Every structure is written in C-alpha cells, then in structure tokens.
Amino acid sequence: MGKAMIIGCGGVASVAIHKCCQNSDVFTELCLASRTKAKCDALRDKLAGQTKTKISTAQVDANNVEELTRLIEAEQPDVVLNLALPYQDLSIMEACLAARVPYVDTANYEPEDTARFEYKWQWAYRERFEQAGITALLGSGFDPGVTGVFSAYALKHHFDEINYIDILDCNAGDHGYPFATNFNPEINIREVSANGSYWENGQWVETAPMEIKRVYNFPEVGEKDMYLLHHEELESLALNMPGIKRIRFFMTFGQSYLTHLKCLENVGMTSIQPIEFEGKQIVPLQFLKAVLPDPASLGPRTKGKTNIGCIFTGKKDGQLKHYYLYNVCDHEKCYQEVGSQAVAYTTGVPAMIGAMLVMQGVWQKPGVYNIEEFDPDPFMDALNRWGLPWQESFTPELVD
Ligand code: NDP
C-alpha cells in the first residue's frame, strides 16, 4: 500500500515501528530516520525476517529543515510520522510542507527554553497546509490521541451535548526503581513540575503543581491517588467539543515518585536554566536525564497495568447521561509482544493507526487538525484490532 518515514527511534518509535511491521499489508515500506542511525539499524536488524515490510534507515538532524527536506524528497514517503521530541515539531512540519507529504505527531510543540506547550505554533501552519493540499494530524498518541478519539466517538454515538470531561491516566506499573520516568525524562518532568490547570466556563483555572488530589478506583487496577495536571488535549477539546463546560486531566503518581521529584526540584535538578559547570554550560534537567534509567530499559522490569480513559457527562434526548470509555493495558504483555512497557505501547499503537488512516486517505483533510476533528469510527475499530481494545461503562464512579 505505501511507505512511511518515521522520525526518531526511541521508546515510542520502537513500538510504532513494530506495529507497522505487523501491519505490513498497509506499511509495505518504512524509512527509519533519527539522530543516532545505529538505533535505527539495530531495530531494522531485529525485525528482519519477522516482517514483509521493507525497512531502510537514515541519519538525520530533524532540527535542520533543509537536510530533512532533502531526505523526504529522496525517500518519497506517503506520510511522515514524527516520533522525535516536541522541540522538532515545527521543523518537521516545515520539511513536510516543502516536500508536500502529510504529517502526523503525538505531542505538541514546546520551545526548548520555556517549559510551555501550546498548540498556537502548530495551528499557525493551518493555511499553508490547506494551500499545499496536505493533511497534518496533531496528537495521535494516547493522551493526546485516543482521548480525543474517545471524545469524538462519545459525542457522535452517545450524546447530543457533552458538558464535562474528566481524563484519567493511571499507570499502576511497578518497575522496581525508586524513581524513573516512563517516557523521555526531560519531557515528562517538564510536564509534571509545571502548574496545573483546567478549563471551566470558558476560561483556564490555574493551580499549583499537584495541588488538586483525588482518589479513584480504576477498573482492573484498584484505588490510586491521582493529581490534576495541565495537559495538551484540554486546549483543543475546549474548542472542538460544543457545549463543554469543564475539562480536567488527572494522572496517578505514587508517593516515592512525588517525594523524589520534590527533592530534585528543591535542589535545583529539574531547572531548565543553563548553569556553568567546570567551564561548560549545562542544563540541570538534561544532566538529570543522563543519570536516570532510560525509559526503554524499563520494559523487562515493569509489572502491572495502565488504565487510561475519559468520563463524559452530558445530555442525550434531554436526559443527564454519564459514559466512561477506557483501555486497560498490561506492561508484561506489551513487553512480550514488542519488547516495550505499556506507556510506550499505548502511545506507539495510536501513532501507527493515525499514520495508517492518513496514508490510506481514510483521514484526509488538507490543513492542520487535532485528532477529535476526524471521524472516530475507523480509529476505534483499529484500536480493537491492533492491541488497545476499549471498554465502556454507563454507570462509572464519578470524580468530584
Ligand atoms: P525518546 O527520547 O525515547 O526518543 C526520542 C527520539 O527522537 C530519539 O531516538 C532521539 O534520538 C530522537 N531525536 C531527538 N532529537 C532529534 C533530532 N534533532 N533529530 C532526529 N532525531 C531526534 O522519547 P519517547 O519515545 O519517550 O517520546 C517520543 C515522543 O512521544 C515525544 O514527543 C513525547 O512527548 C511523545 N509522547 C506522547 C505521548 C502521548 O500519549 N501522546 C506519551 C508519551 C510520549 P537519539 O536516539 O539520538 O536520542
């Protein structure tokens, strides 16, 4: 059917690449392009003989638009799947525009020197993608990603109007380390040490980091502490869900993680302001990343499950209605299947599905769009088929 170029070869990319190779009727060819080509070569060699997908590899600095454009033009993929870091989003979008190839990512742009993520930089590309006649699909991971698809599906099939959404992200996995992050530590710590916020009655309400705590009894996982965070899909869902009054995002954290994080913050290790060390400028958070366990190494040690989903409250035929859509994923099963833990798995599978739907033209809309702006049904079917089956409840426990 077609060829995808995957940029980045870390934890999430590794899962997406395995899933594309399982789906070799659609992904007949892959080009793996990343900063460290050796990682792409190692994955290509591991997958050789297990898949019909033809894999090539390349070294690229995705911050360099000209270099990347040349590579895309030479490889001629049908879609570019950006699984590098949020810092590279704009340069990869520029290269896709220059080479006229559709673009898919899983995380919105964040400038490297300010820990602030917003869609405005990527939404500013809307007209240029429209005029070029190519689709950019933003946020095709789990959250953002599946949470937006769940929202579009709930609105399409179960509600006339959705007024409240609570997104609950629970990782009950245990990797045995006192402190480690499940995806890129720098991006993860920037996210969780920022102020929290939620959308209510047309405006943002800001909270101190981890100020709002709730306890929730997650299906198949049990009771966990969860904390309100700002999260990127709040921004697009607030615009794209008609009638919305409040959207909140909660993530579970264990006490050991929080105590370590507080201590690291207190001593200045999570700062992104460069400091002088032995005659060299270093960023404390980047140094911390270098000493923490690589998320990709957690796979063989992590036991337990994730449960990520959305609770919707709204109206159907004039009646108040609640609806909970969620996925439960088992760390050990993910590791057996693709050699990664569930956090990478739950992001890599939707990334493959988004790239597939764009490449097949099932989702085709010239311009720059968030995932909830597409028809959710083919994505929901693909989740069941490709390893992230969803479950639903019409009588969920609610979050106060
Ligand atoms: P990793 O750090 O494991 O992987 C990032 C990869 O990008 C590495 O292979 C790295 O290369 C490569 N890279 C970095 N800079 C460049 C560059 N300038 N040019 C080319 N390649 C580059 O990150 P993860 O796999 O954990 O995360 C990947 C993305 O997924 C992130 O954007 C993250 O925010 C997003 N994410 C989204 C989630 C969701 O649910 N929506 C959940 C989790 C993550 P090298 O190997 O040389 O370091």
Boltz pocket constraint, residues with backbone or C-beta under 6 A from the ligand:
constraints:
  - pocket:
      binder: B
      contacts: [[A, 7], [A, 8], [A, 9], [A, 10], [A, 11], [A, 12], [A, 13], [A, 33], [A, 34], [A, 35], [A, 36], [A, 39], [A, 60], [A, 61], [A, 62], [A, 63], [A, 82], [A, 83], [A, 84], [A, 85], [A, 86], [A, 88], [A, 106], [A, 107], [A, 139], [A, 140], [A, 141], [A, 142], [A, 143], [A, 144], [A, 145], [A, 182], [A, 183], [A, 184], [A, 187], [A, 295], [A, 343], [A, 346], [A, 347]]
      max_distance: 6.0
